């Protein structure tokens, strides 16, 4: 089962390289619940933020729910990582 989850992660990462909102959203889900990886709210917020910027309403909702559980510093770090990702994938 871990292999399937790892394959899912790699598949979504590859799709995210193209900037598809669905892949970005799925990466947010993977990191928010820890499917095959350690849960990481900062990384999850980053992916939800990127998906939201591409029009995903579900990502906007998930990002808000995560933000309610995060410190101001964690949200700032997630936003910094999202900006960095956007710059390197422009």
N, C-alpha and C positions, 0 to 999 in steps of 0.2 A: 504494500500500500504506500509506503514512503516513496518508492520509486515513481509511482503514478503521480503523487503530489509534487515530487521534484520535477517530473516531466511537465506537469501543468505550470509550475512556476517558470520554467525555462521557456515554454511556449508563450506564456503571457509576456514575459520579458522581451522576447523577440517581436511580438506583435506591438508592444509598447514603443519599440524603437520607431515604428511608423506613426506613432501618436494617436492610435485609435482609442476613443474614449472607453470602449468596452474592455479592452485589454488593460488600460490604466486603472479602471474601476476594479477589475478582477484582482489586480495586484494589491490594491487597497484592501480588498476583502481578505486575501491570503495573509497579509501582515496584521490585519486587525484581529483576526481570530487565531492566528498561528497555525494555519493549515500547512504542515510540512516544514515550518520554520518557527522560530521563537516569535511570539507576538511582539510587535514593535509599533507602538502608536504613532511615533514620529514618522516612520517610514510609511505607514498606512495613510496618515494625514497627507503626506506628500503626494502619494498616488491618487488619493481622492481629490486633492486640490487640482492636480493636473487633469483628471477626468472631468471635473466640474468646469474647468476653463474651456474644455472642448464640448460643453453643453450637456453633460450628464446630470440630470436632476437628482438621481439616486445618489450620485457621488456628493452632491451638495448636502443632502440630508445626512449621509454617513459622516462627512467631514464635520458637520455641526455636532453630531452626537459624540464623535471622538474629542472634539475641542472642549466639550463640557467635562471631560475626564483628564484633560491635560493642563499643565502649567503654562503660563505665558511664555516662559523660556522654551518649552518643548514646541509650542505652536510656532514661535519665531524660527526655531531650528528647522521645522518641517517646511516652512515657507521659504527659508534660505535654500534648502535642498531642492525644492520645486523650481525656484528661479535658476539654480545651477543646472538642473536637468534641462530646463527649457533653453538655456544658453548653449549647452553642448549638443542639443538636438534640433537646433534651428535650421 
